[in-house]
Amino acid sequence: MRGKHFFVPRRKLTDYLLDPEHPKGRDKARFLLKRGFSPKDPAALERALIHHAQKAAVCRIRPGAEGKGYLVSYLGPLDTPRGPVERFVSVWYIEEGDAKFVTAYPAGPRDRCHETRGA
């Protein structure tokens, strides 16, 4: 299951995923900053996340809130300015072809699915 139109809220990038001071996002930010992403160029991370959602394996599909849409998790490589991260997860809310970014994180040992590209 893939979206046709992707939307990543800019503040989710600058105030969460690329903010090493954010109380919940700081570990993700440190991970992404070490791999060359920067709060000065959030569009680079946005492009990488969208590409990830278009190419990584569909790992999990759950119904959305109130029976609307779906939460879809993708597992696969994330292209970064310093080279690919082989196991990365991004989560998107998909409804009627529109995919809105929810969160992303480096995959841990519990994140498993068929890791074939495409799905």
Backbone bond lengths (Angstrom), bond angles and torsions (degrees), N, CA, C in turn:
res aa  C-N    CA-C-N  psi(-1)  N-CA   C-N-CA  omega(-1)  CA-C   N-CA-C  phi
1 M - - - 1.456 - - 1.523 108.30 -
2 R 1.301 115.78 123.92 1.465 121.92 -178.20 1.526 109.50 -131.77
3 G 1.315 115.24 149.34 1.447 120.49 172.75 1.523 109.76 -80.84
4 K 1.316 115.89 161.69 1.463 120.98 175.17 1.518 110.84 -100.69
5 H 1.319 116.48 -34.50 1.457 122.98 179.12 1.526 107.69 -121.80
6 F 1.319 116.96 127.53 1.459 121.50 -175.74 1.519 110.90 -109.76
7 F 1.326 115.79 140.34 1.461 121.64 179.26 1.519 109.23 -135.45
8 V 1.324 115.55 124.20 1.463 121.90 175.70 1.522 106.65 -119.27
9 P 1.335 118.55 111.52 1.465 119.95 178.65 1.531 110.58 -59.32
10 R 1.309 117.05 126.86 1.472 122.09 -177.22 1.523 111.89 -55.71
11 R 1.334 116.49 -39.75 1.474 119.32 -178.78 1.522 111.64 -66.70
12 K 1.329 117.34 -27.85 1.467 120.04 177.57 1.527 109.50 -65.98
13 L 1.318 116.35 -30.18 1.457 120.58 176.58 1.527 111.18 -78.61
14 T 1.322 116.19 -55.33 1.466 120.27 -172.78 1.528 113.70 -75.00
15 D 1.329 117.13 -34.73 1.468 119.76 -175.16 1.530 113.00 -101.06
16 Y 1.331 117.14 4.00 1.463 119.75 -177.88 1.533 110.92 -138.37
17 L 1.326 117.65 -72.65 1.466 120.24 -173.97 1.524 114.20 -69.65
18 L 1.315 118.82 -23.50 1.459 121.21 179.83 1.520 112.44 -114.64
19 D 1.326 117.00 19.94 1.468 122.09 -179.75 1.527 110.05 -113.06
20 P 1.350 118.22 101.39 1.458 120.62 -177.97 1.526 114.02 -68.56
21 E 1.327 117.70 -3.81 1.465 121.58 177.82 1.527 112.37 -101.80
22 H 1.322 117.27 -6.50 1.463 119.91 -178.02 1.531 109.45 -66.26
23 P 1.340 118.07 131.48 1.469 120.23 -175.77 1.535 114.56 -59.18
24 K 1.327 118.20 -33.95 1.465 120.33 -179.16 1.526 112.52 -104.17
25 G 1.317 118.06 -24.48 1.453 120.71 -175.23 1.514 115.09 -100.27
26 R 1.330 118.14 -1.02 1.467 119.67 -172.01 1.530 113.80 -61.51
27 D 1.322 118.80 -38.05 1.468 119.85 178.97 1.527 111.01 -67.19
28 K 1.325 116.58 -39.74 1.462 120.43 176.85 1.532 109.53 -64.81
29 A 1.336 116.43 -41.74 1.460 120.92 -179.73 1.527 110.60 -62.46
30 R 1.305 117.35 -46.29 1.471 119.58 179.65 1.530 110.64 -60.65
31 F 1.319 116.36 -41.21 1.460 121.16 177.74 1.532 110.35 -59.68
32 L 1.324 117.08 -49.43 1.471 121.54 -176.55 1.528 111.93 -70.81
33 L 1.324 117.55 -37.91 1.465 120.77 178.82 1.531 110.61 -64.91
34 K 1.318 117.79 -39.14 1.469 121.50 177.99 1.522 111.60 -63.78
35 R 1.306 116.97 -22.85 1.463 120.81 -179.25 1.524 112.74 -97.54
36 G 1.340 115.77 11.85 1.463 119.80 170.06 1.507 117.06 101.01
37 F 1.323 118.11 -3.94 1.462 118.66 175.27 1.519 108.87 -75.59
38 S 1.333 116.49 154.59 1.458 120.93 -175.01 1.530 110.78 -141.34
39 P 1.344 116.31 143.84 1.472 118.69 174.49 1.535 112.33 -64.24
40 K 1.338 116.92 -18.04 1.463 120.27 178.12 1.530 111.76 -76.16
41 D 1.343 116.59 -17.42 1.471 120.76 179.55 1.534 109.19 -136.17
42 P 1.335 118.13 66.80 1.464 119.82 -178.98 1.526 112.90 -64.36
43 A 1.329 117.19 -21.47 1.466 120.18 179.86 1.529 111.40 -63.06
44 A 1.327 118.08 -29.87 1.467 120.55 178.46 1.525 110.25 -64.32
45 L 1.331 116.69 -43.06 1.466 119.83 177.44 1.522 110.42 -68.44
46 E 1.309 117.02 -39.50 1.465 120.49 177.81 1.538 110.43 -57.43
47 R 1.313 116.76 -47.67 1.469 120.61 179.13 1.529 111.15 -61.32
48 A 1.318 116.83 -42.47 1.464 120.77 -179.24 1.526 111.21 -64.63
49 L 1.329 117.42 -40.06 1.467 120.80 179.72 1.531 111.10 -67.43
50 I 1.314 116.97 -41.37 1.465 120.07 178.92 1.531 109.90 -65.49
51 H 1.308 117.08 -44.09 1.468 120.60 178.10 1.530 109.71 -60.69
52 H 1.313 116.79 -41.29 1.468 121.29 177.62 1.525 110.79 -58.05
53 A 1.327 116.91 -46.49 1.472 121.13 -178.64 1.529 111.67 -67.52
54 Q 1.302 117.04 -24.85 1.460 120.17 179.67 1.528 112.59 -83.11
55 K 1.336 118.11 -24.25 1.460 121.07 -171.52 1.524 115.17 -117.58
56 A 1.303 119.01 -26.22 1.469 121.20 -175.28 1.529 110.93 -73.56
57 A 1.320 115.38 164.82 1.462 121.34 179.80 1.517 110.95 -69.97
58 V 1.325 115.94 137.99 1.461 120.56 171.17 1.527 105.61 -70.85
59 C 1.312 115.34 119.15 1.457 119.72 -172.98 1.525 112.49 -103.40
60 R 1.316 115.66 -36.97 1.456 119.34 -176.98 1.519 109.48 -153.65
61 I 1.333 115.75 138.91 1.467 121.45 175.96 1.519 107.07 -127.00
62 R 1.316 116.08 125.68 1.467 121.85 177.75 1.517 109.20 -127.62
63 P 1.326 117.48 148.69 1.468 119.39 176.37 1.530 110.39 -63.27
64 G 1.318 115.71 144.98 1.453 120.87 176.38 1.522 111.54 -77.31
65 A 1.305 115.76 176.50 1.466 122.08 -179.83 1.520 110.24 -60.60
66 E 1.290 116.33 141.52 1.467 123.53 177.35 1.531 112.25 56.28
67 G 1.318 117.03 28.34 1.456 120.79 176.90 1.512 114.95 72.43
68 K 1.330 117.52 12.94 1.461 121.29 179.74 1.523 109.36 -103.34
69 G 1.304 116.25 134.86 1.452 121.35 175.01 1.513 113.82 60.97
70 Y 1.348 114.21 -167.60 1.452 121.59 -178.13 1.516 110.00 -142.51
71 L 1.333 115.59 147.77 1.457 121.77 168.15 1.518 105.87 -96.63
72 V 1.314 116.10 121.06 1.458 121.07 -176.91 1.527 108.70 -118.66
73 S 1.331 115.30 126.87 1.467 121.89 176.59 1.513 108.69 -103.31
74 Y 1.325 115.86 134.78 1.457 122.77 177.01 1.522 108.81 -115.18
75 L 1.315 117.02 141.22 1.455 122.62 178.86 1.517 108.74 -128.78
76 G 1.313 115.13 125.87 1.462 119.62 179.31 1.509 110.60 169.63
77 P 1.329 116.68 -170.55 1.460 120.80 -178.22 1.528 112.36 -67.46
78 L 1.322 115.06 145.10 1.466 122.21 171.42 1.517 106.77 -116.01
79 D 1.321 116.95 122.75 1.464 120.79 176.36 1.522 108.78 -77.06
80 T 1.330 116.63 126.02 1.458 122.01 179.18 1.530 108.53 -122.87
81 P 1.326 117.85 164.26 1.468 120.26 178.37 1.530 113.31 -58.63
82 R 1.330 118.13 -22.56 1.466 121.44 -179.44 1.522 112.99 -107.15
83 G 1.316 117.05 18.44 1.454 120.57 178.43 1.516 111.44 112.25
84 P 1.324 116.35 165.39 1.466 119.78 -174.87 1.522 113.55 -72.20
85 V 1.326 114.18 145.25 1.461 122.88 167.73 1.519 104.11 -99.87
86 E 1.317 117.32 117.21 1.468 120.42 -170.10 1.527 114.34 -67.19
87 R 1.327 118.18 -36.52 1.470 120.04 -175.89 1.532 109.35 -123.39
88 F 1.313 114.71 105.55 1.461 121.30 -177.50 1.521 108.16 -139.68
89 V 1.318 116.58 146.88 1.466 122.40 -178.97 1.528 108.98 -117.69
90 S 1.318 116.15 134.65 1.465 120.60 167.90 1.526 107.49 -127.72
91 V 1.324 115.48 145.56 1.458 122.07 -177.53 1.525 108.00 -122.04
92 W 1.340 115.17 133.63 1.461 121.92 -176.63 1.522 109.58 -132.58
93 Y 1.319 115.78 146.18 1.461 122.04 172.35 1.523 106.26 -97.19
94 I 1.329 116.25 120.57 1.468 120.81 -176.85 1.520 109.86 -117.85
95 E 1.331 114.24 126.44 1.462 121.16 176.90 1.524 108.04 -144.84
96 E 1.322 115.58 124.80 1.465 122.49 177.77 1.530 112.70 51.89
97 G 1.329 116.64 41.85 1.455 121.01 177.11 1.512 115.36 85.78
98 D 1.321 118.27 -13.28 1.459 121.44 178.18 1.520 109.41 -91.00
99 A 1.322 116.76 130.96 1.455 122.53 179.65 1.523 109.00 -115.49
100 K 1.328 116.67 119.10 1.458 122.00 178.37 1.526 108.54 -109.84
101 F 1.310 115.51 128.24 1.454 121.74 -178.22 1.522 110.76 -62.87
102 V 1.341 116.40 136.29 1.467 122.25 177.80 1.518 110.22 -109.22
103 T 1.332 117.63 -58.95 1.463 121.26 -179.13 1.516 109.77 -162.49
104 A 1.325 115.90 172.57 1.458 122.27 177.56 1.519 108.29 -155.45
105 Y 1.338 114.98 153.34 1.467 119.50 -179.84 1.529 109.87 -166.22
106 P 1.341 116.22 157.17 1.461 118.55 175.28 1.523 109.10 -65.81
107 A 1.316 116.21 136.90 1.465 120.53 -177.99 1.524 110.17 -68.89
108 G 1.319 114.49 139.40 1.449 121.33 174.72 1.513 110.12 -104.10
109 P 1.319 117.14 -178.33 1.468 120.09 -178.27 1.527 113.59 -63.85
110 R 1.312 117.97 -22.43 1.472 120.97 -179.93 1.525 112.60 -84.23
111 D 1.323 117.27 -11.01 1.470 121.51 178.86 1.523 108.01 -87.04
112 R 1.339 114.98 102.46 1.462 119.62 -177.22 1.516 110.39 -136.30
113 C 1.294 114.77 147.82 1.451 122.88 171.06 1.514 106.38 -171.48
114 H 1.305 116.37 -173.81 1.458 119.34 176.02 1.525 106.81 -71.38
115 E 1.295 116.90 109.39 1.454 120.70 -174.25 1.530 112.50 -89.45
116 T 1.295 115.57 46.70 1.460 120.17 173.68 1.508 107.21 -92.24
117 R 1.282 116.35 145.78 1.465 119.32 -179.77 1.517 109.83 -75.98
118 G 1.313 114.81 149.23 1.460 120.27 174.69 1.499 114.22 101.43
119 A 1.285 119.08 -72.65 1.476 126.37 -178.37 1.498 114.72 46.71
